């Protein structure tokens, strides 16, 4: 397929490379061109603007940081949406709120562009290995039509429902992701305060049924603060803000999630934003130690 890929950050760059490996013809755009250099060397074609990238493309894939950026690049003054060919498909893999996805679907319709919201479950390593899971919202036939692209970038695509339902599921997933990490952090902090060795805590909790399975993959990050960032804390905070917004719009109370969001806000404000989101474990431990020393 002829594909345009817009957004080459931690996730997007790896997803785009997997499309190249699967022999799809690829045009790329990123706000900073230097992040695209390696993929251009491997055969992708650079476009100077988003609207240039999408011309004569069968499919456009966006993987962008925030709803505001998606809105600006798609339907802003120089937006790409009016320049997409009729009957082409726009797949937005960005983590945005369901309201934004539904708005983009509405804005795409007059241009006869088929819209799919398909945020991913998975971080840097699954993106590199092509093991992402896509949570898709949109017409089922449209999702099937672009399935070869999903298969090149991931191990599964789950059709959740109509437009906006993929991002709805992503709100649920990331809400649970952050809260599970915080619950594990608090439990370990209690255990260490009671005199239990940290390694023994990890061996017991991560080998048993009570800790979320994904935390096992974060063990090296929890044992030691690593520079290897898979999912930045600042973006988890952004996602929690979107969860809070979506819950408010839906009339759903999420008191525990709100507390977790505020703790991530505190960590971000304290300079932890570019570290992996699992570093909330170290932030909370340092916060407790600093509080104790000040007494």
Secondary structure as the mmCIF struct_conf table of DSSP 4:
data_model
#
loop_
_struct_conf.conf_type_id
_struct_conf.id
_struct_conf.beg_label_comp_id
_struct_conf.beg_label_asym_id
_struct_conf.beg_label_seq_id
_struct_conf.end_label_comp_id
_struct_conf.end_label_asym_id
_struct_conf.end_label_seq_id
STRN STRN1 UNK A 2 UNK A 6
BEND BEND1 UNK A 9 UNK A 9
HELX_RH_AL_P HELX_RH_AL_P1 UNK A 10 UNK A 21
TURN_TY1_P TURN_TY1_P1 UNK A 22 UNK A 23
STRN STRN2 UNK A 25 UNK A 29
BEND BEND2 UNK A 31 UNK A 32
HELX_RH_3T_P HELX_RH_3T_P1 UNK A 33 UNK A 36
HELX_RH_AL_P HELX_RH_AL_P2 UNK A 37 UNK A 41
TURN_TY1_P TURN_TY1_P2 UNK A 42 UNK A 43
HELX_LH_PP_P HELX_LH_PP_P1 UNK A 44 UNK A 44
STRN STRN3 UNK A 45 UNK A 46
BEND BEND3 UNK A 48 UNK A 49
HELX_RH_AL_P HELX_RH_AL_P3 UNK A 50 UNK A 54
TURN_TY1_P TURN_TY1_P3 UNK A 55 UNK A 56
BEND BEND4 UNK A 58 UNK A 58
STRN STRN4 UNK A 59 UNK A 62
BEND BEND5 UNK A 65 UNK A 65
HELX_RH_AL_P HELX_RH_AL_P4 UNK A 67 UNK A 75
BEND BEND6 UNK A 76 UNK A 76
TURN_TY1_P TURN_TY1_P4 UNK A 77 UNK A 78
BEND BEND7 UNK A 80 UNK A 80
HELX_RH_3T_P HELX_RH_3T_P2 UNK A 81 UNK A 83
BEND BEND8 UNK A 84 UNK A 84
HELX_LH_PP_P HELX_LH_PP_P2 UNK A 85 UNK A 85
TURN_TY1_P TURN_TY1_P5 UNK A 86 UNK A 87
STRN STRN5 UNK A 89 UNK A 92
BEND BEND9 UNK A 94 UNK A 94
HELX_RH_AL_P HELX_RH_AL_P5 UNK A 98 UNK A 109
TURN_TY1_P TURN_TY1_P6 UNK A 110 UNK A 112
STRN STRN6 UNK A 114 UNK A 121
HELX_RH_AL_P HELX_RH_AL_P6 UNK A 124 UNK A 129
TURN_TY1_P TURN_TY1_P7 UNK A 130 UNK A 130
STRN STRN7 UNK A 132 UNK A 137
BEND BEND10 UNK A 138 UNK A 138
HELX_RH_AL_P HELX_RH_AL_P7 UNK A 140 UNK A 145
TURN_TY1_P TURN_TY1_P8 UNK A 146 UNK A 146
HELX_RH_AL_P HELX_RH_AL_P8 UNK A 147 UNK A 153
STRN STRN8 UNK A 154 UNK A 161
BEND BEND11 UNK A 162 UNK A 162
TURN_TY1_P TURN_TY1_P9 UNK A 163 UNK A 164
HELX_RH_AL_P HELX_RH_AL_P9 UNK A 165 UNK A 193
TURN_TY1_P TURN_TY1_P10 UNK A 194 UNK A 195
HELX_RH_AL_P HELX_RH_AL_P10 UNK A 198 UNK A 206
TURN_TY1_P TURN_TY1_P11 UNK A 207 UNK A 207
BEND BEND12 UNK A 208 UNK A 211
HELX_RH_3T_P HELX_RH_3T_P3 UNK A 213 UNK A 218
HELX_RH_AL_P HELX_RH_AL_P11 UNK A 219 UNK A 223
BEND BEND13 UNK A 224 UNK A 224
BEND BEND14 UNK A 227 UNK A 227
BEND BEND15 UNK A 230 UNK A 231
STRN STRN9 UNK A 232 UNK A 232
HELX_RH_AL_P HELX_RH_AL_P12 UNK A 233 UNK A 250
TURN_TY1_P TURN_TY1_P12 UNK A 251 UNK A 251
HELX_RH_AL_P HELX_RH_AL_P13 UNK A 255 UNK A 267
HELX_RH_PI_P HELX_RH_PI_P1 UNK A 268 UNK A 272
TURN_TY1_P TURN_TY1_P13 UNK A 273 UNK A 274
BEND BEND16 UNK A 275 UNK A 275
STRN STRN10 UNK A 276 UNK A 276
HELX_RH_3T_P HELX_RH_3T_P4 UNK A 277 UNK A 279
HELX_RH_AL_P HELX_RH_AL_P14 UNK A 280 UNK A 294
#
